[in-house]
Amino acid sequence: MDFTINTSSNSDTLDHWFNSDTQIHHLYPQSIQLLAVRHWTPLHIAKLVSQFLVPKEGVKVLDIGSGVGKFCLAGAYYKPGAIFYGVEQRKHLVAHAETARNILGLGNVYFLNQNLTQLDFKQYDHFYFYNSFYENLADTEKIDNTITCSPQLYDYYNKQLYKKLEEMPAGTRLATFHSLEGEIPSSYQVVEAYVGKLLKFWIKI
Ligand SMILES: C[S@@+](CC[C@H](N)C(=O)[O-])C[C@H]1O[C@@H](n2cnc3c(N)ncnc32)[C@H](O)[C@@H]1O
């Protein structure tokens, strides 16, 4: 496994890209930039989350519903000794994530075009969840119309995620942003909260 720090001659360029949300959004087309305020994690949140989810070198972090990869890319920049994975059901968003990753030249971030229900969570150590099922609720802002959304799917995904999180070992870390918490088993305890409790850090006991 390659834990190479993102040294490279690339370092100043990376610092430049991660200088602000506006700057990092320039990696994407305008249609994607316009979705950022509602759907992509702000950099200051990604920094806090990656500090919590990477307690030591070499851990594998999964972003559950990774969109265009903003959280994973920021995590990989802030924590070069960890590996970030994103699972995303929309193929075209994964393509944007991979293009951005290649421009940045980050070697510790990967994207999977799958539904999270297909994924073996035991392959990862810690998890980030930015209320990914929200689009299934009525009258919510959608990213686009390329997938089916329904309240039934909201319940189904919540139950699937609950089960997968419950099966993880004690010590598993989870960060949630804007979560309604229906997907979180009672074995996870809040250890820190920020942004008026919209951002919560949990550890499984
Ligand atoms: C709010 S966006 C968050 C994106 C990313 N985590 C970030 O913070 O920049 C949620 C993403 O989850 C994806 N998603 C929702 N349900 C999913 C599922 N069952 N499997 C995989 N991806 C899913 C959506 O397509 C959307 O791109």
The ligand as an ORCA input file, in Angstrom:
! r2SCAN-3c Opt
* xyz 0 1
  C     -25.244     15.205      0.057
  S     -24.329     14.361     -1.226
  C     -22.782     14.305     -0.358
  C     -21.568     14.194     -1.215
  C     -20.242     14.039     -0.499
  N     -20.342     13.144      0.635
  C     -19.717     15.363     -0.014
  O     -19.868     15.644      1.151
  O     -19.165     16.128     -0.795
  C     -24.965     12.686     -1.070
  C     -24.585     11.734     -2.204
  O     -24.995     10.417     -1.808
  C     -25.357      9.688     -2.968
  N     -26.183      8.544     -2.561
  C     -27.431      8.584     -2.033
  N     -27.885      7.333     -1.775
  C     -26.903      6.487     -2.166
  C     -26.772      5.083     -2.162
  N     -27.781      4.287     -1.714
  N     -25.638      4.512     -2.615
  C     -24.625      5.311     -3.088
  N     -24.687      6.648     -3.132
  C     -25.802      7.259     -2.670
  C     -26.087     10.726     -3.803
  O     -26.133     10.328     -5.174
  C     -25.263     11.988     -3.531
  O     -24.298     12.164     -4.533
*
